[in-house]
Amino acid sequence: MSTYQPVKKVTTHTLQEMKNRKEKISMLTGYDFSMARIIDEAGVDVILVGDSASNVMAGHETTLPITLEQMIYHAGSVVRAVSRSLVVVDLPFGSYQGNSKEALSSAIRIMKEAGAHAVKMEGGSEIIESVKRILTAGIPVMGHLGLTPQSIYKFGTYVVRAKEEEEAAQLMSDAKLLEEAGCFSIVLEKIPANLATKVAETVQIPIIGIGAGHGVDGQVLVVHDMLGINNEFNPRFLRKYNNLHEQMLNSFKQYISDVKAVDFPNETEQY
């Protein structure tokens, strides 16, 4: 008798059920096939193909330079690796702001060419027309409020957002607006924990935090940061679960040493 158990895919509906029963949602970024396969195997609920690929994969200072074509490439690599996780893909800077027709075209390309399950967009009232247009095509949308890295030159800094009453009220208003439009979830980045908790308690859809405290419905981290591959980034909200920078560096040094000493390959490692 077969013991095979089909893997139950995580969907937007799954995330809503998790919030309803107060089960926390786990989310990590992923940009390539090999890493995404391990993340998926571990049981992470959501893999975000983040425009942070601009930083960690391509070495840019900001997320702005990455193109739609590059996001489709990374997203397709991740989608081919997963059997369980929900794959959400960032719409990159310039592919949706100010033009809802272009926004829909960008989202359709990500869904068709990469096989993604949903898209993510930064902003509230200023991008709501684009959000609504994408949703009318049946494409799930995850929102993103608080510190929105695509707007870094407007903010001029990566400091905590929404500490002042006016900005906090605007964030709450935007969260409700995104929910009413039909977004299935919202990421809150680098905002006060008490505000994030209030948002999570006010709206019915799942709220995923990064630097937003534990009162939200789930957490997301950049995989290269939490693995300690990128050892230059040390914000308060980051917990490093490994120090792969040091481990990889030592492995590479040992390999170089073994090659130089003609210790690799040995007799059992050749034909």
C-alpha positions as CSV (number, residue, x, y, z in Angstrom):
1,M,0.0,0.0,0.0
2,S,1.4,3.4,-1.0
3,T,2.4,5.8,1.8
4,Y,2.6,8.7,-0.6
5,Q,1.0,11.9,0.7
6,P,0.5,14.7,-1.8
7,V,2.0,18.0,-0.7
8,K,-0.7,20.5,0.2
9,K,0.1,23.8,-1.5
10,V,-0.1,27.0,0.5
11,T,-2.6,29.4,-1.1
12,T,-3.8,32.9,-0.3
13,H,-6.8,31.1,1.3
14,T,-4.4,29.1,3.5
15,L,-2.8,32.3,4.9
16,Q,-6.3,33.7,5.7
17,E,-7.2,30.5,7.6
18,M,-3.9,30.7,9.5
19,K,-4.7,34.2,10.6
20,N,-8.2,33.2,11.6
21,R,-6.8,30.4,13.9
22,K,-3.9,32.6,15.1
23,E,-1.2,30.5,13.5
24,K,1.8,32.6,12.6
25,I,3.0,32.7,9.0
26,S,6.6,32.2,8.0
27,M,8.0,34.0,5.0
28,L,11.6,34.2,3.5
29,T,13.0,35.7,0.4
30,G,14.3,33.5,-2.4
31,Y,15.9,34.3,-5.7
32,D,17.3,31.1,-7.2
33,F,16.4,27.4,-7.7
34,S,18.8,25.8,-5.3
35,M,18.1,28.0,-2.3
36,A,14.3,28.0,-2.9
37,R,14.2,24.2,-3.0
38,I,15.8,24.1,0.5
39,I,13.5,26.8,1.8
40,D,10.4,25.0,0.4
41,E,11.6,21.7,1.8
42,A,12.0,23.3,5.3
43,G,8.3,24.1,5.2
44,V,8.3,27.9,4.8
45,D,4.8,29.2,4.1
46,V,5.6,32.0,1.6
47,I,8.7,32.6,-0.5
48,L,9.0,36.3,-1.6
49,V,11.0,36.8,-4.7
50,G,12.0,40.3,-3.5
51,D,13.4,43.2,-5.5
52,S,16.0,42.9,-2.7
53,A,17.7,40.7,-5.4
54,S,18.9,44.0,-6.6
55,N,21.0,44.3,-3.5
56,V,22.0,40.7,-2.5
57,M,22.2,39.1,-6.0
58,A,23.4,42.0,-8.1
59,G,25.2,44.3,-5.7
60,H,23.2,47.5,-6.2
61,E,23.0,50.0,-3.4
62,T,19.1,50.2,-3.7
63,T,16.3,48.1,-5.1
64,L,15.6,50.6,-7.8
65,P,17.8,49.3,-10.7
66,I,16.3,45.8,-11.0
67,T,14.2,45.3,-14.1
68,L,10.9,43.5,-14.8
69,E,12.8,41.0,-17.0
70,Q,15.3,40.3,-14.2
71,M,12.5,39.8,-11.7
72,I,10.8,37.3,-14.1
73,Y,14.1,35.4,-14.3
74,H,14.5,35.1,-10.6
75,A,10.8,34.3,-10.0
76,G,10.8,31.5,-12.6
77,S,13.9,30.0,-11.0
78,V,12.1,29.9,-7.6
79,V,8.7,28.7,-9.0
80,R,10.5,25.7,-10.6
81,A,11.9,24.7,-7.2
82,V,8.8,24.8,-5.0
83,S,6.2,22.2,-4.3
84,R,4.5,23.7,-1.3
85,S,5.3,27.4,-0.6
86,L,3.2,30.3,-2.0
87,V,5.5,32.3,-4.3
88,V,4.9,36.1,-4.2
89,V,6.9,38.3,-6.6
90,D,7.8,42.0,-6.1
91,L,6.7,44.3,-9.0
92,P,9.9,46.3,-9.5
93,F,10.2,50.1,-9.3
94,G,8.9,51.8,-12.5
95,S,6.6,48.8,-13.5
96,Y,3.4,50.0,-11.9
97,Q,3.6,53.5,-10.3
98,G,1.4,56.1,-12.0
99,N,0.2,53.9,-14.9
100,S,-2.4,51.2,-14.0
101,K,-2.3,49.8,-17.6
102,E,1.4,49.2,-17.3
103,A,0.9,47.8,-13.8
104,L,-1.5,45.2,-15.1
105,S,0.8,44.4,-18.0
106,S,3.8,43.9,-15.6
107,A,1.7,41.7,-13.3
108,I,0.5,39.5,-16.2
109,R,4.0,39.0,-17.4
110,I,5.2,37.9,-14.0
111,M,2.2,35.4,-13.7
112,K,2.5,34.1,-17.2
113,E,6.3,34.0,-17.8
114,A,7.4,33.1,-14.3
115,G,4.4,31.1,-13.1
116,A,4.2,33.1,-9.9
117,H,1.2,32.8,-7.5
118,A,0.9,36.5,-6.5
119,V,2.6,39.9,-6.8
120,K,3.6,42.5,-4.2
121,M,3.4,46.3,-4.5
122,E,4.7,49.1,-2.3
123,G,2.4,52.0,-1.4
124,G,-1.1,52.8,-0.4
125,S,-3.5,55.4,-1.8
126,E,-1.0,56.6,-4.4
127,I,-1.0,53.3,-6.2
128,I,-4.6,52.1,-5.4
129,E,-5.7,52.3,-9.0
130,S,-2.9,50.0,-10.1
131,V,-3.8,47.6,-7.3
132,K,-7.5,47.5,-8.3
133,R,-6.7,47.0,-12.0
134,I,-4.4,44.1,-11.2
135,L,-7.0,42.5,-8.9
136,T,-9.7,42.8,-11.6
137,A,-7.6,40.4,-13.7
138,G,-7.7,37.8,-10.9
139,I,-4.1,38.3,-9.9
140,P,-3.6,38.2,-6.1
141,V,-1.9,41.3,-4.6
142,M,0.1,41.6,-1.4
143,G,0.5,45.2,-0.2
144,H,3.6,46.8,1.5
145,L,3.5,49.7,3.8
146,G,5.8,51.5,6.3
147,L,9.4,51.7,5.1
148,T,9.0,51.1,1.3
149,P,12.6,50.7,-0.1
150,Q,11.5,51.8,-3.6
151,S,10.8,55.2,-2.2
152,I,14.2,55.5,-0.5
153,Y,15.1,58.7,-2.3
154,K,11.8,60.3,-1.1
155,F,12.5,59.3,2.5
156,G,16.2,59.9,2.3
157,T,16.9,57.4,5.1
158,Y,16.0,53.8,6.2
159,V,14.9,54.9,9.7
160,V,11.7,53.6,11.3
161,R,8.6,54.9,9.7
162,A,5.2,56.1,11.1
163,K,6.5,57.2,14.5
164,E,4.6,60.5,14.2
165,E,0.8,60.5,14.6
166,E,0.0,61.8,11.1
167,E,2.1,59.2,9.3
168,A,0.7,56.5,11.6
169,A,-2.9,57.5,10.8
170,Q,-2.1,57.5,7.1
171,L,-0.6,54.0,7.3
172,M,-3.7,52.7,9.1
173,S,-5.9,54.4,6.4
174,D,-3.8,52.8,3.6
175,A,-4.0,49.4,5.2
176,K,-7.8,49.6,5.3
177,L,-7.8,50.9,1.7
178,L,-5.7,47.9,0.5
179,E,-7.9,45.5,2.4
180,E,-11.1,47.0,0.9
181,A,-9.5,46.9,-2.6
182,G,-9.0,43.1,-2.2
183,C,-5.4,42.6,-1.3
184,F,-4.9,39.2,0.4
185,S,-2.1,40.4,2.8
186,I,0.1,43.3,3.7
187,V,3.8,43.5,4.6
188,L,4.6,46.2,7.3
189,E,8.3,47.2,7.3
190,K,10.2,48.9,10.1
191,I,7.4,50.6,12.0
192,P,6.6,50.7,15.8
193,A,5.5,47.4,17.1
194,N,2.4,48.8,18.8
195,L,1.2,50.4,15.5
196,A,1.8,47.1,13.6
197,T,-0.2,45.2,16.3
198,K,-3.0,47.7,15.9
199,V,-3.1,47.3,12.2
200,A,-3.1,43.5,12.5
201,E,-6.0,43.7,14.9
202,T,-8.0,46.2,12.8
203,V,-7.8,44.6,9.3
204,Q,-9.0,41.0,8.6
205,I,-6.3,40.1,6.2
206,P,-2.9,38.7,7.3
207,I,-0.2,41.2,8.2
208,I,3.4,40.1,7.7
209,G,6.1,42.1,9.6
210,I,9.8,42.9,9.1
211,G,11.0,45.0,12.0
212,A,7.4,45.4,13.1
213,G,7.3,43.4,16.3
214,H,5.6,40.1,17.2
215,G,2.0,41.3,17.3
216,V,1.5,40.7,13.6
217,D,0.3,37.6,11.8
218,G,3.7,36.5,10.4
219,Q,7.4,37.4,9.8
220,V,9.6,37.8,6.8
221,L,13.4,38.1,6.5
222,V,15.9,38.3,3.7
223,V,17.4,34.8,3.5
224,H,21.0,36.1,3.0
225,D,20.6,38.2,6.1
226,M,19.2,35.5,8.4
227,L,21.8,33.0,7.2
228,G,24.6,35.4,8.0
229,I,25.9,35.4,4.3
230,N,25.6,39.1,4.3
231,N,27.6,40.1,7.4
232,E,27.5,43.8,6.9
233,F,23.8,44.3,7.6
234,N,22.9,44.2,11.4
235,P,19.6,46.0,12.1
236,R,17.9,45.5,15.4
237,F,15.1,43.4,13.9
238,L,17.5,40.8,12.3
239,R,18.1,37.5,14.0
240,K,21.0,35.6,12.4
241,Y,20.4,31.9,12.4
242,N,23.8,31.0,11.1
243,N,27.2,32.5,10.1
244,L,27.5,31.2,6.6
245,H,29.9,34.0,5.6
246,E,32.5,32.5,8.0
247,Q,31.7,28.9,7.2
248,M,31.8,29.5,3.4
249,L,35.0,31.5,3.7
250,N,36.7,28.8,5.7
251,S,35.6,26.1,3.2
252,F,36.9,28.1,0.2
253,K,40.2,28.6,2.0
254,Q,40.5,24.9,2.8
255,Y,39.8,24.0,-0.8
256,I,42.5,26.4,-2.1
257,S,44.9,25.0,0.4
258,D,44.1,21.4,-0.6
259,V,44.5,22.2,-4.3
260,K,47.9,24.0,-3.7
261,A,49.2,21.1,-1.6
262,V,48.0,18.5,-4.2
263,D,45.9,17.0,-1.5
264,F,42.8,17.3,-3.7
265,P,41.9,15.2,-5.5
266,N,43.3,12.1,-3.7
267,E,43.5,8.6,-5.0
268,T,39.8,7.8,-4.2
269,E,38.6,11.0,-5.9
270,Q,39.9,10.2,-9.4
271,Y,39.1,7.7,-12.1
